[in-house]
């Protein structure tokens, strides 16, 4: 037997079972396919086959954004859009300027509707108003600032009669009765009288002021006329009584 056959036989016996099968497949392919096809085969894959697994690209869930989970009436302390008639509704006013008792007051407040189908029949109103104020319909109006936004405005108007801190409920409603209510604070201050002898700011010197003087008489105080310290001596005494007595009955 020629020497090269002996060498081939020795190498063949050293091959493993899988390598022998791959060699037989390669020889078979040489007879069945052109050489150009054979050259594209990776011999390592034939001699040392490995299992492969398909790679699946990661998937992401779509993000859906809307103005509100459901159109309901809701009291809100900050600007929050709600879904209504394919339109977002929001009250954009955050506060009112302070008013003063017996002085004319007017302050506009605003709301907006936005979207591709802006409702033409919006309604804006305010309730829980300080005594003496109202929302006249003739002071309400609308405008179109652009970008699919409709703005509606009204005004608190009148002459406040009672000092205090109030919370006004501003309401915007569309034609489907979707409603957004926002609570906005307003302060009504006592009248500015500068009337000597008046302790409570009601613009008249009367027995109510004397009661404050009587309760603080002989005491050290810090709030001037509010404590019946009319001469700003930081003590309520006979001089403060004399000032009150001289101005008794006067109005401012």
C-alpha positions in Angstrom: 0.0 0.0 0.0 1.5 3.4 -1.0 2.9 5.6 1.8 0.4 8.4 1.3 -2.5 5.9 1.7 -1.1 4.8 5.1 -0.8 8.4 6.2 -4.4 9.1 5.1 -5.6 6.0 6.9 -3.8 7.0 10.1 -5.3 10.6 10.0 -8.7 9.2 9.3 -8.6 7.0 12.4 -7.8 10.1 14.5 -10.9 12.0 13.3 -13.9 11.9 15.6 -17.3 10.6 14.5 -18.7 14.1 13.7 -15.6 15.1 11.7 -15.9 12.0 9.6 -19.6 12.7 8.9 -18.7 16.3 7.9 -15.9 15.0 5.6 -18.3 12.6 3.9 -20.8 15.5 3.4 -18.2 17.7 1.9 -17.0 15.1 -0.6 -20.7 14.5 -1.6 -21.2 18.2 -2.1 -18.1 18.3 -4.5 -19.9 15.9 -6.7 -23.4 17.6 -6.5 -22.6 21.4 -6.7 -20.3 23.7 -8.6 -17.0 24.7 -6.9 -18.3 28.3 -6.6 -21.0 27.2 -4.3 -18.7 25.0 -2.3 -16.4 27.9 -1.6 -19.2 29.8 0.2 -19.5 27.0 2.9 -17.7 27.7 6.2 -15.8 24.5 7.0 -15.7 25.3 10.7 -19.5 25.0 10.7 -19.2 21.6 9.2 -16.4 20.3 11.5 -17.5 22.1 14.7 -21.2 22.8 14.4 -22.8 25.0 17.1 -26.4 25.7 17.9 -27.7 29.1 17.1 -30.7 31.0 18.5 -32.6 33.7 16.7 -32.3 37.2 18.3 -35.6 38.9 18.8 -35.4 42.8 18.8 -36.8 44.4 22.0 -40.3 45.8 21.8 -41.8 48.8 23.5 -45.4 49.5 24.4 -47.0 52.6 22.8 -47.5 55.6 25.0 -51.0 57.0 24.9 -51.5 60.6 26.2 -54.9 62.2 26.9 -56.0 65.2 28.9 -57.8 63.2 31.6 -58.6 59.5 32.4 -62.3 60.4 32.3 -64.4 63.5 31.9 -65.7 64.2 35.4 -66.3 67.3 37.6 -63.3 67.8 39.8 -62.1 70.5 42.2 -58.4 71.2 41.5 -55.9 73.5 43.3 -53.7 73.9 40.2 -53.9 74.1 36.5 -55.0 70.7 35.2 -56.4 69.9 31.7 -59.5 67.7 31.3 -60.9 66.0 28.3 -64.1 67.4 26.9 -65.6 67.3 23.4 -62.2 66.4 21.8 -60.9 69.5 23.6 -58.8 70.2 26.7 -60.4 72.6 29.2 -58.4 74.5 31.8 -58.8 77.5 34.1 -55.6 79.6 33.8 -56.2 82.2 36.6 -54.3 81.4 39.8 -55.2 84.4 42.0 -57.2 87.6 42.3 -55.9 91.0 43.4 -56.9 92.2 46.8 -60.1 94.3 47.1 -60.9 96.9 49.7 -64.3 97.3 51.4 -66.4 100.2 49.9 -64.0 100.7 47.0 -64.9 99.7 43.3 -63.4 96.4 42.3 -62.8 94.8 38.9 -60.5 91.8 38.1 -60.7 89.6 35.0 -60.2 85.8 35.1 -59.5 83.5 32.3 -60.0 79.9 31.0 -58.9 78.1 27.8 -60.1 75.4 25.5 -57.7 73.7 23.1 -57.6 71.0 20.4 -58.6 70.4 16.8 -62.3 70.5 17.7 -62.6 73.5 20.0 -66.1 73.8 21.4 -67.8 77.1 20.3 -70.3 77.0 23.2 -68.0 77.4 26.2 -69.4 78.8 29.5 -67.3 80.6 32.2 -68.6 81.6 35.6 -67.6 82.1 39.2 -69.4 81.4 42.5 -68.8 81.8 46.2 -68.0 85.4 45.7 -67.3 88.0 48.4 -70.5 90.1 49.2 -70.9 92.9 46.8 -69.2 91.2 43.8 -70.7 89.5 40.8 -69.8 88.3 37.3 -71.7 90.5 34.8 -72.3 88.7 31.5 -71.6 91.9 29.6 -68.0 91.8 30.8 -67.4 88.3 29.4 -65.8 87.7 26.0 -63.8 85.3 23.9 -60.7 85.5 21.7 -58.5 83.2 19.5 -54.8 83.6 20.4 -53.8 80.9 17.9 -52.6 77.3 18.0 -56.1 75.9 18.2 -56.7 77.7 21.5 -59.9 79.5 22.4 -59.7 81.9 25.4 -62.7 83.0 27.4 -62.6 85.7 30.0 -65.0 87.3 32.6 -64.6 89.7 35.5 -65.4 90.0 39.1 -67.0 93.3 39.4 -68.7 95.5 42.1 -68.0 97.1 45.5 -67.0 94.7 48.3 -69.0 95.2 51.5 -67.4 92.7 53.9 -63.7 92.2 54.7 -62.3 88.7 54.8 -60.5 85.9 52.9 -62.7 84.0 50.3 -62.2 81.0 47.9 -63.9 81.7 44.6 -65.0 78.7 42.4 -64.2 79.4 38.8 -66.1 77.0 36.4 -65.7 76.4 32.7 -68.2 74.1 30.9 -68.5 72.9 27.3 -71.6 71.8 25.3 -71.2 68.2 26.6 -71.5 69.4 30.2 -67.8 68.5 30.8 -66.9 70.8 33.7 -63.7 72.0 35.3 -63.9 73.9 38.6 -60.8 75.6 40.0 -60.6 77.3 43.5 -58.9 80.6 43.5 -58.3 82.8 46.7 -59.2 86.4 47.1 -58.8 88.8 50.0 -61.1 91.8 50.8 -59.3 94.2 53.1 -60.9 96.6 55.6 -61.5 100.1 54.4 -58.6 102.6 54.5 -60.0 105.4 56.6 -57.1 106.9 58.5 -59.8 108.1 61.0 -58.3 108.9 64.4 -60.1 106.9 67.1 -61.2 104.1 64.8 -59.7 100.8 65.9 -61.6 98.2 63.6 -61.5 100.0 60.2 -65.3 100.5 59.9 -64.7 104.2 59.2 -66.7 105.4 62.3 -65.6 106.2 65.8 -68.1 104.5 68.1 -68.6 102.3 71.2 -67.0 99.4 69.4 -63.7 101.3 69.4 -64.2 102.2 73.1 -64.5 98.5 74.0 -61.0 97.9 72.4 -59.7 100.9 74.4 -61.3 99.7 77.6 -59.8 96.1 77.2 -56.3 97.4 76.6 -56.3 100.3 79.0 -53.1 100.4 81.0 -51.5 97.7 78.8 -48.3 97.8 76.7 -49.4 97.2 73.0 -47.6 97.0 69.6 -50.3 97.6 67.0 -51.0 101.3 67.3 -54.6 102.4 66.6 -55.7 98.8 66.2 -55.0 98.4 69.9 -56.5 101.9 70.7 -52.9 103.3 71.0 -53.9 106.5 69.1 -50.8 108.5 70.1 -48.4 105.5 69.2 -46.9 105.6 72.8 -47.1 101.7 72.9 -49.3 102.1 76.0 -53.0 102.6 76.2 -53.7 105.4 78.7 -55.8 108.5 79.5 -54.4 110.4 76.5 -55.8 107.7 74.1 -59.1 107.9 75.9 -59.1 111.7 75.3 -58.4 111.2 71.5 -61.2 108.7 71.3 -63.6 111.0 73.1 -62.8 114.0 70.9 -63.5 112.0 67.7 -66.5 110.1 68.9 -69.2 110.0 66.3 -67.0 111.0 63.3 -67.1 109.0 60.1 -64.5 108.6 57.3 
